[in-house]
């Protein structure tokens, strides 16, 4: 990200904190989920997959991939 975008985001976060908008939100006080696997995925795909996962509906290939990974670890 560019420096100006980083500064803008930081100001928005500080403003929301000052207004109390970041208190009582879901997940407050918990660590952020590991999304390092999304690093090499375009943002639109990553967001779509996250929304589907949170809704409990993932495409079949994602379920198969999880099964394969579990089988490799056992």
Rosetta blueprint (number, residue, H / E / L):
1 X L
2 X L
3 X H
4 X H
5 X H
6 X H
7 X H
8 X H
9 X H
10 X H
11 X H
12 X H
13 X H
14 X H
15 X H
16 X H
17 X H
18 X H
19 X L
20 X L
21 X L
22 X L
23 X L
24 X L
25 X L
26 X L
27 X L
28 X L
29 X L
30 X L
31 X L
32 X L
33 X L
34 X L
35 X L
36 X H
37 X H
38 X H
39 X H
40 X H
41 X L
42 X L
43 X H
44 X H
45 X H
46 X H
47 X H
48 X H
49 X H
50 X H
51 X H
52 X H
53 X H
54 X H
55 X L
56 X L
57 X L
58 X L
59 X L
60 X H
61 X H
62 X H
63 X H
64 X H
65 X H
66 X H
67 X H
68 X H
69 X H
70 X H
71 X H
72 X H
73 X H
74 X L
